[in-house]
């Protein structure tokens, strides 16, 4: 069962990602995989790996906003 908080992508974006995975295997590994295998690989990446990238983005955004707010406070007269 999929997690309700999982990262969601549109069908069009998912199709693009599946195609990118298939191209990676074909060009990078000289191995042809089908839509099912590429889709399962994408599901694994989304469910297991993507949350780490998402969390890093949240952390980076927080650090940026914190620095920006501190810069804004420096404008006080």
Biopython code that builds the backbone (N, CA, C, O; Angstrom):
import numpy as np
from Bio.PDB.StructureBuilder import StructureBuilder

atoms = [
    (1, "UNK", "N", (0.840, -1.188, 0.000)),
    (1, "UNK", "CA", (0.000, 0.000, 0.000)),
    (1, "UNK", "C", (0.875, 1.239, 0.000)),
    (1, "UNK", "O", (1.873, 1.302, 0.718)),
    (2, "UNK", "N", (0.507, 2.210, -0.795)),
    (2, "UNK", "CA", (1.305, 3.429, -0.910)),
    (2, "UNK", "C", (1.030, 4.375, 0.241)),
    (2, "UNK", "O", (-0.072, 4.412, 0.789)),
    (3, "UNK", "N", (2.025, 5.119, 0.587)),
    (3, "UNK", "CA", (1.946, 6.105, 1.651)),
    (3, "UNK", "C", (1.220, 7.348, 1.137)),
    (3, "UNK", "O", (1.539, 7.844, 0.056)),
    (4, "UNK", "N", (0.244, 7.856, 1.902)),
    (4, "UNK", "CA", (-0.508, 9.042, 1.484)),
    (4, "UNK", "C", (0.360, 10.292, 1.435)),
    (4, "UNK", "O", (0.016, 11.253, 0.747)),
    (5, "UNK", "N", (1.477, 10.295, 2.154)),
    (5, "UNK", "CA", (2.362, 11.453, 2.154)),
    (5, "UNK", "C", (3.475, 11.321, 1.119)),
    (5, "UNK", "O", (4.400, 12.133, 1.088)),
    (6, "UNK", "N", (3.384, 10.297, 0.275)),
    (6, "UNK", "CA", (4.410, 10.094, -0.743)),
    (6, "UNK", "C", (4.419, 11.256, -1.725)),
    (6, "UNK", "O", (3.408, 11.928, -1.928)),
    (7, "UNK", "N", (5.551, 11.472, -2.315)),
    (7, "UNK", "CA", (5.680, 12.506, -3.338)),
    (7, "UNK", "C", (4.842, 12.088, -4.540)),
    (7, "UNK", "O", (4.936, 10.955, -5.012)),
    (8, "UNK", "N", (4.035, 13.002, -5.022)),
    (8, "UNK", "CA", (3.140, 12.698, -6.132)),
    (8, "UNK", "C", (3.611, 13.427, -7.386)),
    (8, "UNK", "O", (4.084, 14.561, -7.311)),
    (9, "UNK", "N", (3.482, 12.781, -8.526)),
    (9, "UNK", "CA", (3.832, 13.390, -9.803)),
    (9, "UNK", "C", (2.664, 13.181, -10.765)),
    (9, "UNK", "O", (1.903, 12.221, -10.643)),
    (10, "UNK", "N", (2.541, 14.091, -11.715)),
    (10, "UNK", "CA", (1.488, 13.967, -12.718)),
    (10, "UNK", "C", (1.786, 12.783, -13.626)),
    (10, "UNK", "O", (2.919, 12.304, -13.676)),
    (11, "UNK", "N", (0.776, 12.312, -14.341)),
    (11, "UNK", "CA", (0.961, 11.198, -15.276)),
    (11, "UNK", "C", (1.991, 11.569, -16.330)),
    (11, "UNK", "O", (2.840, 10.752, -16.688)),
    (12, "UNK", "N", (1.920, 12.802, -16.830)),
    (12, "UNK", "CA", (2.866, 13.241, -17.857)),
    (12, "UNK", "C", (4.294, 13.229, -17.328)),
    (12, "UNK", "O", (5.211, 12.775, -18.012)),
    (13, "UNK", "N", (4.483, 13.731, -16.104)),
    (13, "UNK", "CA", (5.821, 13.757, -15.505)),
    (13, "UNK", "C", (6.307, 12.338, -15.224)),
    (13, "UNK", "O", (7.481, 12.026, -15.424)),
    (14, "UNK", "N", (5.398, 11.481, -14.760)),
    (14, "UNK", "CA", (5.757, 10.080, -14.498)),
    (14, "UNK", "C", (6.206, 9.400, -15.797)),
    (14, "UNK", "O", (7.200, 8.673, -15.815)),
    (15, "UNK", "N", (5.467, 9.644, -16.874)),
    (15, "UNK", "CA", (5.846, 9.071, -18.167)),
    (15, "UNK", "C", (7.230, 9.545, -18.586)),
    (15, "UNK", "O", (8.031, 8.765, -19.101)),
    (16, "UNK", "N", (7.510, 10.832, -18.363)),
    (16, "UNK", "CA", (8.840, 11.379, -18.685)),
    (16, "UNK", "C", (9.924, 10.705, -17.840)),
    (16, "UNK", "O", (11.001, 10.387, -18.343)),
    (17, "UNK", "N", (9.636, 10.493, -16.566)),
    (17, "UNK", "CA", (10.610, 9.875, -15.672)),
    (17, "UNK", "C", (10.849, 8.416, -16.041)),
    (17, "UNK", "O", (11.990, 7.955, -16.024)),
    (18, "UNK", "N", (9.792, 7.687, -16.374)),
    (18, "UNK", "CA", (9.931, 6.300, -16.807)),
    (18, "UNK", "C", (10.793, 6.248, -18.066)),
    (18, "UNK", "O", (11.671, 5.394, -18.194)),
    (19, "UNK", "N", (10.536, 7.162, -18.984)),
    (19, "UNK", "CA", (11.325, 7.227, -20.211)),
    (19, "UNK", "C", (12.793, 7.526, -19.903)),
    (19, "UNK", "O", (13.687, 6.944, -20.517)),
    (20, "UNK", "N", (13.039, 8.419, -18.967)),
    (20, "UNK", "CA", (14.415, 8.760, -18.586)),
    (20, "UNK", "C", (15.125, 7.546, -17.981)),
    (20, "UNK", "O", (16.301, 7.315, -18.261)),
    (21, "UNK", "N", (14.427, 6.780, -17.163)),
    (21, "UNK", "CA", (15.026, 5.578, -16.572)),
    (21, "UNK", "C", (15.348, 4.568, -17.662)),
    (21, "UNK", "O", (16.427, 3.976, -17.663)),
    (22, "UNK", "N", (14.423, 4.368, -18.584)),
    (22, "UNK", "CA", (14.661, 3.435, -19.688)),
    (22, "UNK", "C", (15.862, 3.878, -20.517)),
    (22, "UNK", "O", (16.692, 3.053, -20.898)),
    (23, "UNK", "N", (15.958, 5.182, -20.799)),
    (23, "UNK", "CA", (17.093, 5.705, -21.561)),
    (23, "UNK", "C", (18.404, 5.542, -20.802)),
    (23, "UNK", "O", (19.437, 5.247, -21.404)),
    (24, "UNK", "N", (18.371, 5.730, -19.487)),
    (24, "UNK", "CA", (19.575, 5.539, -18.684)),
    (24, "UNK", "C", (20.079, 4.100, -18.812)),
    (24, "UNK", "O", (21.264, 3.866, -19.048)),
    (25, "UNK", "N", (19.172, 3.151, -18.654)),
    (25, "UNK", "CA", (19.582, 1.751, -18.749)),
    (25, "UNK", "C", (20.087, 1.415, -20.147)),
    (25, "UNK", "O", (21.054, 0.668, -20.300)),
    (26, "UNK", "N", (19.430, 1.969, -21.171)),
    (26, "UNK", "CA", (19.828, 1.660, -22.537)),
    (26, "UNK", "C", (21.189, 2.272, -22.875)),
    (26, "UNK", "O", (22.066, 1.590, -23.406)),
    (27, "UNK", "N", (21.362, 3.552, -22.565)),
    (27, "UNK", "CA", (22.597, 4.247, -22.935)),
    (27, "UNK", "C", (23.729, 4.012, -21.947)),
    (27, "UNK", "O", (24.882, 3.846, -22.344)),
    (28, "UNK", "N", (23.400, 3.998, -20.668)),
    (28, "UNK", "CA", (24.439, 3.883, -19.646)),
    (28, "UNK", "C", (24.864, 2.460, -19.349)),
    (28, "UNK", "O", (25.994, 2.213, -18.926)),
    (29, "UNK", "N", (23.940, 1.513, -19.576)),
    (29, "UNK", "CA", (24.245, 0.126, -19.214)),
    (29, "UNK", "C", (24.059, -0.834, -20.383)),
    (29, "UNK", "O", (24.286, -2.037, -20.254)),
    (30, "UNK", "N", (23.643, -0.291, -21.523)),
    (30, "UNK", "CA", (23.374, -1.104, -22.708)),
    (30, "UNK", "C", (22.415, -2.256, -22.382)),
    (30, "UNK", "O", (22.599, -3.392, -22.821)),
    (31, "UNK", "N", (21.390, -1.920, -21.600)),
    (31, "UNK", "CA", (20.398, -2.896, -21.166)),
    (31, "UNK", "C", (19.017, -2.312, -21.432)),
    (31, "UNK", "O", (18.710, -1.205, -20.991)),
    (32, "UNK", "N", (18.196, -3.050, -22.146)),
    (32, "UNK", "CA", (16.853, -2.565, -22.450)),
    (32, "UNK", "C", (15.875, -3.082, -21.396)),
    (32, "UNK", "O", (15.781, -4.284, -21.152)),
    (33, "UNK", "N", (15.147, -2.146, -20.775)),
    (33, "UNK", "CA", (14.119, -2.539, -19.814)),
    (33, "UNK", "C", (12.785, -1.986, -20.298)),
    (33, "UNK", "O", (12.745, -1.025, -21.066)),
    (34, "UNK", "N", (11.710, -2.588, -19.852)),
    (34, "UNK", "CA", (10.384, -2.176, -20.268)),
    (34, "UNK", "C", (9.778, -1.136, -19.342)),
    (34, "UNK", "O", (10.378, -0.719, -18.351)),
    (35, "UNK", "N", (8.572, -0.737, -19.700)),
    (35, "UNK", "CA", (7.849, 0.257, -18.906)),
    (35, "UNK", "C", (7.604, -0.233, -17.482)),
    (35, "UNK", "O", (7.730, 0.536, -16.529)),
    (36, "UNK", "N", (7.254, -1.516, -17.334)),
    (36, "UNK", "CA", (6.965, -2.052, -16.000)),
    (36, "UNK", "C", (8.196, -1.967, -15.107)),
    (36, "UNK", "O", (8.113, -1.470, -13.984)),
    (37, "UNK", "N", (9.328, -2.443, -15.594)),
    (37, "UNK", "CA", (10.561, -2.410, -14.787)),
    (37, "UNK", "C", (10.957, -0.975, -14.458)),
    (37, "UNK", "O", (11.347, -0.681, -13.327)),
    (38, "UNK", "N", (10.860, -0.087, -15.435)),
    (38, "UNK", "CA", (11.213, 1.313, -15.192)),
    (38, "UNK", "C", (10.230, 1.950, -14.212)),
    (38, "UNK", "O", (10.630, 2.745, -13.361)),
    (39, "UNK", "N", (8.955, 1.608, -14.327)),
    (39, "UNK", "CA", (7.956, 2.133, -13.397)),
    (39, "UNK", "C", (8.186, 1.653, -11.975)),
    (39, "UNK", "O", (8.029, 2.419, -11.024)),
    (40, "UNK", "N", (8.558, 0.387, -11.826)),
    (40, "UNK", "CA", (8.862, -0.144, -10.495)),
    (40, "UNK", "C", (10.104, 0.516, -9.912)),
    (40, "UNK", "O", (10.162, 0.789, -8.713)),
    (41, "UNK", "N", (11.097, 0.772, -10.760)),
    (41, "UNK", "CA", (12.298, 1.482, -10.320)),
    (41, "UNK", "C", (11.926, 2.892, -9.851)),
    (41, "UNK", "O", (12.408, 3.360, -8.820)),
    (42, "UNK", "N", (11.067, 3.557, -10.616)),
    (42, "UNK", "CA", (10.624, 4.902, -10.237)),
    (42, "UNK", "C", (9.869, 4.871, -8.918)),
    (42, "UNK", "O", (10.083, 5.732, -8.066)),
    (43, "UNK", "N", (8.987, 3.891, -8.735)),
    (43, "UNK", "CA", (8.252, 3.771, -7.470)),
    (43, "UNK", "C", (9.221, 3.622, -6.300)),
    (43, "UNK", "O", (9.031, 4.245, -5.255)),
    (44, "UNK", "N", (10.256, 2.801, -6.467)),
    (44, "UNK", "CA", (11.257, 2.625, -5.417)),
    (44, "UNK", "C", (11.948, 3.951, -5.101)),
    (44, "UNK", "O", (12.109, 4.317, -3.937)),
    (45, "UNK", "N", (12.352, 4.659, -6.148)),
    (45, "UNK", "CA", (13.044, 5.935, -5.949)),
    (45, "UNK", "C", (12.144, 6.922, -5.214)),
    (45, "UNK", "O", (12.580, 7.589, -4.275)),
    (46, "UNK", "N", (10.886, 7.013, -5.644)),
    (46, "UNK", "CA", (9.953, 7.953, -5.022)),
    (46, "UNK", "C", (9.699, 7.595, -3.560)),
    (46, "UNK", "O", (9.691, 8.470, -2.694)),
    (47, "UNK", "N", (9.493, 6.320, -3.291)),
    (47, "UNK", "CA", (9.130, 5.904, -1.935)),
    (47, "UNK", "C", (10.319, 5.847, -0.982)),
    (47, "UNK", "O", (10.177, 6.170, 0.198)),
    (48, "UNK", "N", (11.474, 5.447, -1.469)),
    (48, "UNK", "CA", (12.609, 5.197, -0.576)),
    (48, "UNK", "C", (13.680, 6.289, -0.594)),
    (48, "UNK", "O", (14.294, 6.557, 0.439)),
    (49, "UNK", "N", (13.915, 6.917, -1.731)),
    (49, "UNK", "CA", (15.023, 7.861, -1.850)),
    (49, "UNK", "C", (14.584, 9.321, -1.896)),
    (49, "UNK", "O", (15.231, 10.183, -1.301)),
    (50, "UNK", "N", (13.506, 9.599, -2.588)),
    (50, "UNK", "CA", (13.065, 10.984, -2.778)),
    (50, "UNK", "C", (12.829, 11.735, -1.468)),
    (50, "UNK", "O", (13.133, 12.926, -1.404)),
    (51, "UNK", "N", (12.296, 11.088, -0.412)),
    (51, "UNK", "CA", (12.105, 11.847, 0.835)),
    (51, "UNK", "C", (13.383, 12.484, 1.366)),
    (51, "UNK", "O", (13.329, 13.561, 1.960)),
    (52, "UNK", "N", (14.529, 11.844, 1.165)),
    (52, "UNK", "CA", (15.792, 12.432, 1.613)),
    (52, "UNK", "C", (16.110, 13.706, 0.830)),
    (52, "UNK", "O", (16.551, 14.700, 1.407)),
    (53, "UNK", "N", (15.887, 13.673, -0.473)),
    (53, "UNK", "CA", (16.117, 14.862, -1.297)),
    (53, "UNK", "C", (15.131, 15.966, -0.912)),
    (53, "UNK", "O", (15.501, 17.137, -0.829)),
    (54, "UNK", "N", (13.890, 15.587, -0.682)),
    (54, "UNK", "CA", (12.861, 16.553, -0.266)),
    (54, "UNK", "C", (13.266, 17.206, 1.057)),
    (54, "UNK", "O", (13.227, 18.428, 1.197)),
    (55, "UNK", "N", (13.653, 16.376, 2.019)),
    (55, "UNK", "CA", (14.048, 16.910, 3.322)),
    (55, "UNK", "C", (15.246, 17.842, 3.209)),
    (55, "UNK", "O", (15.309, 18.854, 3.907)),
    (56, "UNK", "N", (16.198, 17.512, 2.337)),
    (56, "UNK", "CA", (17.349, 18.396, 2.134)),
    (56, "UNK", "C", (16.892, 19.726, 1.546)),
    (56, "UNK", "O", (17.412, 20.777, 1.921)),
    (57, "UNK", "N", (15.936, 19.692, 0.639)),
    (57, "UNK", "CA", (15.382, 20.919, 0.069)),
    (57, "UNK", "C", (14.696, 21.774, 1.128)),
    (57, "UNK", "O", (14.832, 22.997, 1.131)),
    (58, "UNK", "N", (13.962, 21.129, 2.021)),
    (58, "UNK", "CA", (13.302, 21.856, 3.115)),
    (58, "UNK", "C", (14.360, 22.496, 4.012)),
    (58, "UNK", "O", (14.239, 23.665, 4.380)),
    (59, "UNK", "N", (15.391, 21.738, 4.361)),
    (59, "UNK", "CA", (16.463, 22.266, 5.206)),
    (59, "UNK", "C", (17.152, 23.450, 4.525)),
    (59, "UNK", "O", (17.380, 24.481, 5.157)),
    (60, "UNK", "N", (17.481, 23.307, 3.248)),
    (60, "UNK", "CA", (18.146, 24.387, 2.511)),
    (60, "UNK", "C", (17.259, 25.624, 2.432)),
    (60, "UNK", "O", (17.741, 26.747, 2.573)),
    (61, "UNK", "N", (15.964, 25.418, 2.205)),
    (61, "UNK", "CA", (15.024, 26.543, 2.152)),
    (61, "UNK", "C", (14.937, 27.242, 3.498)),
    (61, "UNK", "O", (14.888, 28.471, 3.561)),
    (62, "UNK", "N", (14.919, 26.466, 4.574)),
    (62, "UNK", "CA", (14.872, 27.047, 5.913)),
    (62, "UNK", "C", (16.115, 27.890, 6.172)),
    (62, "UNK", "O", (16.015, 29.010, 6.673)),
    (63, "UNK", "N", (17.276, 27.359, 5.834)),
    (63, "UNK", "CA", (18.523, 28.100, 6.046)),
    (63, "UNK", "C", (18.526, 29.382, 5.229)),
    (63, "UNK", "O", (18.944, 30.430, 5.722)),
    (64, "UNK", "N", (18.058, 29.312, 3.971)),
    (64, "UNK", "CA", (18.001, 30.502, 3.127)),
    (64, "UNK", "C", (17.061, 31.542, 3.720)),
    (64, "UNK", "O", (17.405, 32.721, 3.806)),
    (65, "UNK", "N", (15.874, 31.102, 4.129)),
    (65, "UNK", "CA", (14.898, 32.045, 4.686)),
    (65, "UNK", "C", (15.406, 32.660, 5.988)),
    (65, "UNK", "O", (15.197, 33.848, 6.235)),
    (66, "UNK", "N", (16.061, 31.873, 6.806)),
    (66, "UNK", "CA", (16.615, 32.378, 8.064)),
    (66, "UNK", "C", (17.632, 33.480, 7.771)),
    (66, "UNK", "O", (17.599, 34.540, 8.396)),
    (67, "UNK", "N", (18.526, 33.230, 6.830)),
    (67, "UNK", "CA", (19.531, 34.236, 6.459)),
    (67, "UNK", "C", (18.868, 35.472, 5.865)),
    (67, "UNK", "O", (19.282, 36.597, 6.144)),
    (68, "UNK", "N", (17.839, 35.265, 5.046)),
    (68, "UNK", "CA", (17.146, 36.384, 4.411)),
    (68, "UNK", "C", (16.438, 37.249, 5.449)),
    (68, "UNK", "O", (16.478, 38.476, 5.359)),
    (69, "UNK", "N", (15.792, 36.626, 6.431)),
    (69, "UNK", "CA", (15.111, 37.377, 7.482)),
    (69, "UNK", "C", (16.120, 38.159, 8.300)),
    (69, "UNK", "O", (15.860, 39.306, 8.665)),
    (70, "UNK", "N", (17.264, 37.563, 8.594)),
    (70, "UNK", "CA", (18.289, 38.280, 9.338)),
    (70, "UNK", "C", (18.779, 39.493, 8.552)),
    (70, "UNK", "O", (19.023, 40.549, 9.134)),
    (71, "UNK", "N", (18.925, 39.349, 7.224)),
    (71, "UNK", "CA", (19.319, 40.480, 6.378)),
    (71, "UNK", "C", (18.250, 41.564, 6.405)),
    (71, "UNK", "O", (18.563, 42.754, 6.428)),
    (72, "UNK", "N", (16.983, 41.147, 6.403)),
    (72, "UNK", "CA", (15.887, 42.099, 6.432)),
    (72, "UNK", "C", (15.898, 42.894, 7.739)),
    (72, "UNK", "O", (15.663, 44.103, 7.729)),
    (73, "UNK", "N", (16.167, 42.227, 8.859)),
    (73, "UNK", "CA", (16.212, 42.916, 10.152)),
    (73, "UNK", "C", (17.355, 43.929, 10.202)),
    (73, "UNK", "O", (17.284, 44.895, 10.962)),
    (74, "UNK", "N", (18.383, 43.729, 9.424)),
    (74, "UNK", "CA", (19.503, 44.664, 9.396)),
    (74, "UNK", "C", (19.107, 46.002, 8.780)),
    (74, "UNK", "O", (19.821, 46.991, 8.946)),
    (75, "UNK", "N", (17.990, 46.045, 8.078)),
    (75, "UNK", "CA", (17.524, 47.291, 7.453)),
    (75, "UNK", "C", (16.809, 48.215, 8.428)),
    (75, "UNK", "O", (16.446, 49.333, 8.063)),
    (76, "UNK", "N", (16.604, 47.772, 9.648)),
    (76, "UNK", "CA", (15.909, 48.603, 10.636)),
    (76, "UNK", "C", (16.683, 49.885, 10.881)),
    (76, "UNK", "O", (17.912, 49.905, 10.819)),
    (77, "UNK", "N", (15.943, 50.965, 11.162)),
    (77, "UNK", "CA", (16.564, 52.265, 11.465)),
    (77, "UNK", "C", (16.490, 52.577, 12.931)),
    (77, "UNK", "O", (16.962, 53.628, 13.363)),
]
sb = StructureBuilder()
sb.init_structure("model")
sb.init_model(0)
sb.init_chain("A")
sb.init_seg("    ")
for serial, (resi, resn, name, xyz) in enumerate(atoms, 1):
    if name == "N":
        sb.init_residue(resn, " ", resi, " ")
    sb.init_atom(name, np.array(xyz, "f"), 0.0, 1.0, " ", f" {name:<3s}", serial, name[0])
structure = sb.get_structure()
